[in-house]
Amino acid sequence: MTPLPSDPLTVAAVQAQPEPGDVAGNARAAARLVGRAVGARVVVLPELFLPAYHPPTLGADPDATDVAADANGRVADPRLDPLRTAAADAGAAVVIGAAVRHPDRRRTISSLVVDPAGTVTAAYDKQQLWGGEREMFDAGRRGATLLVETWRLGLGVCYDGCFPEHARAAAGDGAHGYLCPSGYLAGSAHRRDLYYAARALDNTMYVVFANVVGGADPWRFNGGAAVYDPEGRPLARGADTGEDVLVATLDPDALAATRAAHTMLLDRPVDAGAARAAFVA
């Protein structure tokens, strides 16, 4: 296992309602929300926040909804300038959802990372696409870990977090936390609250879950953004409605204590179930 972080890390999970197709306006809204996350070194906003998670709009006008990344994953879109300024002013790394066009013509649901120097990188492409997303987007090809000070933070997007293997791969890479921009629809609150608490406890790591809120049926979202401790307890949680910015501090001592008491990462078998027996009753 990798060394534990040396100092606490303050993070923020955001729930907010973007405007479909308005990348420039949503970047300004994101900048405002980053400004509300006072003291946070990492701010996580929802899945596809820049274009909004609205499939009719995403399918109708990709040229307007998408941002372009170069071969190194860098994004130079001037519509994101307010977000660059906000990240610099806050001294924060901002993780925000976008639709990204790559030089090889792939189109992905991605997490951009805006660093305090103003660099925007398409850091992670969603690997597990859900439902109709497969008709518009390509699946990501690799996992990714964000390094902030002495913290290692695995990156996931929404449906990725429904697969225990995804967060476990991040933990296997030494992650102390897991950042999940998401878009959970109204009616999914039970699963929303269960999945990410479970990923935290499964891997004895912090989870930062951001979510879209509001909108109109059938694309109405249910908030509930949260930060979970390494036993899956919410340190902060938003309501099912309304904009919110939830700030919490990740404590390396609490992480160490949890991992000392619950040793799943050390005890996990190389292969938990290949050899099996069958019995007839």
C-alpha positions in Angstrom: 0.0 0.0 0.0 1.2 3.5 -0.7 2.1 5.8 2.2 -0.8 7.7 3.8 -1.1 11.4 3.2 0.8 13.7 5.5 -1.8 16.5 6.0 -5.6 17.0 5.8 -7.2 18.0 2.5 -10.3 20.1 2.2 -12.6 19.2 -0.6 -16.0 20.3 -2.0 -18.8 18.3 -3.6 -21.2 20.4 -5.7 -24.8 19.9 -6.8 -26.2 22.4 -9.3 -28.4 22.7 -12.4 -26.6 23.6 -15.6 -28.4 25.0 -18.7 -28.5 22.6 -21.7 -26.1 23.5 -24.4 -24.7 26.7 -22.7 -21.1 25.8 -22.2 -20.0 29.4 -21.6 -22.8 30.1 -19.2 -22.2 26.9 -17.3 -18.5 27.7 -17.0 -19.5 31.0 -15.4 -21.8 29.2 -13.1 -19.1 26.7 -12.2 -16.7 29.6 -11.5 -19.3 31.1 -9.1 -19.7 27.7 -7.3 -15.9 27.3 -7.0 -15.9 30.7 -5.3 -18.4 29.3 -2.7 -16.2 26.4 -1.8 -14.1 28.5 0.6 -10.9 26.7 1.7 -11.3 23.7 -0.6 -8.2 22.5 -2.4 -10.3 20.2 -4.6 -13.8 21.1 -6.0 -15.8 18.4 -7.8 -18.8 19.4 -10.0 -21.3 17.1 -11.7 -21.0 14.9 -14.7 -21.3 16.7 -18.1 -21.8 20.0 -16.2 -20.4 22.1 -19.0 -22.9 21.1 -21.7 -25.5 19.7 -19.2 -26.6 16.1 -19.1 -29.4 16.5 -21.6 -29.2 13.9 -24.4 -31.4 15.7 -26.9 -29.1 18.7 -26.8 -25.9 16.6 -26.8 -27.1 14.7 -29.8 -28.4 17.7 -31.8 -25.4 20.0 -31.7 -22.1 18.4 -30.7 -20.1 21.3 -32.2 -21.7 23.6 -29.6 -21.7 21.3 -26.6 -18.3 19.7 -26.9 -14.8 20.9 -26.0 -11.7 19.8 -28.0 -8.7 18.2 -26.4 -5.3 18.0 -28.1 -3.1 14.9 -28.2 -1.9 15.6 -24.7 -5.4 16.0 -23.4 -5.1 19.8 -23.1 -8.2 21.9 -23.6 -7.8 25.5 -24.8 -11.4 26.5 -25.2 -11.8 30.2 -24.3 -15.3 29.5 -22.9 -13.6 28.0 -19.9 -11.6 31.2 -19.0 -13.9 32.1 -16.0 -13.2 28.6 -14.6 -9.5 29.0 -15.1 -9.6 32.3 -13.2 -11.7 30.8 -10.4 -9.3 27.9 -9.9 -6.4 30.3 -9.8 -8.1 32.6 -7.3 -9.1 29.7 -5.1 -5.8 27.8 -5.4 -7.9 24.8 -6.2 -8.0 21.9 -8.6 -11.5 21.8 -10.2 -12.9 18.5 -11.5 -15.8 19.2 -13.9 -17.8 17.1 -16.4 -17.6 17.7 -20.1 -18.2 16.2 -23.5 -14.8 16.0 -25.2 -13.7 15.5 -28.8 -10.3 13.9 -29.2 -7.9 14.2 -32.2 -8.6 10.5 -33.1 -12.3 11.5 -33.4 -13.4 9.8 -30.2 -16.2 11.6 -28.3 -16.1 10.9 -24.5 -17.9 11.8 -21.3 -14.9 13.2 -19.4 -13.7 14.8 -16.2 -11.7 17.9 -16.9 -9.2 19.0 -14.3 -8.6 22.7 -14.1 -5.4 23.3 -12.0 -4.5 26.5 -10.1 -2.1 27.5 -13.0 -5.1 27.6 -15.4 -4.2 24.4 -17.3 -7.3 22.4 -18.4 -6.8 18.7 -19.0 -9.2 16.0 -20.1 -7.9 13.8 -17.3 -10.3 10.9 -17.4 -12.8 9.5 -19.9 -15.8 7.6 -18.4 -15.2 3.8 -18.9 -18.7 2.4 -18.1 -21.3 4.1 -20.4 -24.9 3.9 -19.3 -27.9 3.2 -21.6 -28.2 5.7 -24.5 -24.8 7.2 -23.8 -23.4 4.4 -25.9 -25.1 5.8 -29.0 -23.3 9.1 -28.7 -20.0 8.5 -26.8 -17.0 6.2 -26.8 -15.9 4.4 -23.6 -12.7 5.5 -21.9 -9.7 3.2 -22.3 -7.9 3.7 -18.9 -8.3 4.7 -15.3 -6.7 7.8 -13.9 -5.5 9.1 -10.5 -5.2 12.8 -9.6 -2.3 13.8 -7.3 -3.0 16.7 -5.0 -0.3 17.4 -2.4 0.3 14.0 -0.8 -3.2 12.7 -1.7 -3.9 10.2 -4.5 -7.5 10.6 -5.7 -9.0 8.1 -8.2 -11.3 9.5 -10.9 -14.6 8.0 -11.8 -17.8 9.2 -13.5 -21.3 8.2 -12.3 -22.0 4.6 -13.7 -18.3 3.7 -13.1 -19.1 3.9 -9.4 -21.7 1.1 -9.8 -19.0 -1.4 -10.4 -16.9 -2.3 -7.3 -14.0 -3.2 -9.6 -13.6 0.4 -10.8 -13.1 1.9 -7.4 -11.0 -1.2 -6.3 -8.7 -0.5 -9.3 -8.2 3.0 -8.0 -7.5 1.7 -4.5 -5.1 -0.8 -6.0 -3.3 2.2 -7.5 -2.9 3.6 -4.0 -5.9 6.0 -4.0 -6.9 7.5 -0.7 -10.0 8.9 -2.2 -12.4 8.6 -5.2 -13.9 11.5 -7.0 -17.2 10.9 -8.8 -19.0 13.6 -10.9 -22.4 12.1 -11.6 -25.9 12.6 -13.0 -28.4 10.6 -11.0 -32.1 10.9 -12.1 -35.0 11.5 -9.8 -36.2 8.1 -8.4 -32.7 6.8 -7.9 -31.9 8.1 -4.4 -31.6 4.6 -2.8 -29.0 3.5 -5.3 -27.3 6.9 -5.3 -26.8 6.8 -1.6 -25.8 3.1 -1.4 -23.2 2.9 -4.2 -20.8 5.5 -3.1 -21.0 4.8 0.6 -20.3 1.1 -0.4 -17.3 2.1 -2.6 -15.9 4.1 0.4 -16.2 1.1 2.8 -15.2 -1.5 0.2 -11.9 0.3 -0.2 -11.5 2.2 3.1 -11.1 5.5 1.2 -12.9 8.8 1.0 -15.5 9.4 -1.7 -16.5 12.8 -3.1 -19.8 12.5 -5.0 -21.1 15.5 -7.0 -24.5 15.4 -8.7 -26.8 17.3 -11.0 -30.0 18.7 -9.5 -33.2 19.9 -11.0 -34.3 20.0 -14.6 -37.4 18.7 -16.3 -38.7 15.2 -16.8 -37.4 12.8 -18.1 -34.1 14.5 -17.4 -34.7 15.6 -13.8 -31.9 15.0 -11.4 -31.9 14.4 -7.6 -28.9 16.1 -6.0 -27.8 14.4 -2.8 -24.1 15.3 -3.3 -22.0 13.9 -0.5 -18.5 13.4 0.9 -18.1 9.9 2.6 -15.5 8.9 5.1 -13.6 5.6 4.7 -16.3 3.7 6.5 -19.0 5.0 4.2 -20.5 7.5 6.7 -21.5 10.9 5.1 -19.4 13.8 6.4 -21.6 16.1 4.4 -24.7 15.5 2.2 -27.0 17.7 0.2 -30.7 17.6 -0.1 -32.5 16.1 -3.1 -33.4 19.6 -4.4 -31.6 22.9 -4.6 -28.1 24.0 -5.3 -25.4 23.3 -2.7 -21.7 23.3 -2.2 -20.6 20.8 0.5 -17.2 21.4 2.0 -15.5 18.7 4.2 -12.0 17.9 5.3 -10.3 14.5 4.6 -8.3 13.5 7.6 -5.3 11.2 7.2 -5.5 10.1 10.8 -9.1 8.9 10.3 -7.9 7.1 7.1 -5.1 5.4 9.0 -7.4 4.3 11.8 -10.0 2.9 9.4 -7.4 1.0 7.4 -5.8 -0.4 10.6 -9.2 -1.6 11.8 -10.6 -2.8 8.5 -7.9 -4.5 6.5 -9.8 -5.5 3.3 -7.1 -4.0 1.0 -4.4 -6.0 2.6 -6.5 -9.2 2.9 -8.0 -9.2 -0.6 -7.3 -12.4 -2.5 -5.7 -12.4 -5.8 -8.6 -14.4 -7.2 -11.7 -14.5 -5.1 -13.8 -16.9 -7.1 -12.3 -18.7 -10.1 -12.4 -22.2 -8.5 -15.9 -23.1 -7.5 -17.9 -26.2 -6.6 -21.5 -26.9 -7.4 -23.9 -29.0 -5.3 -27.3 -30.4 -5.9 -29.8 -30.4 -3.1 
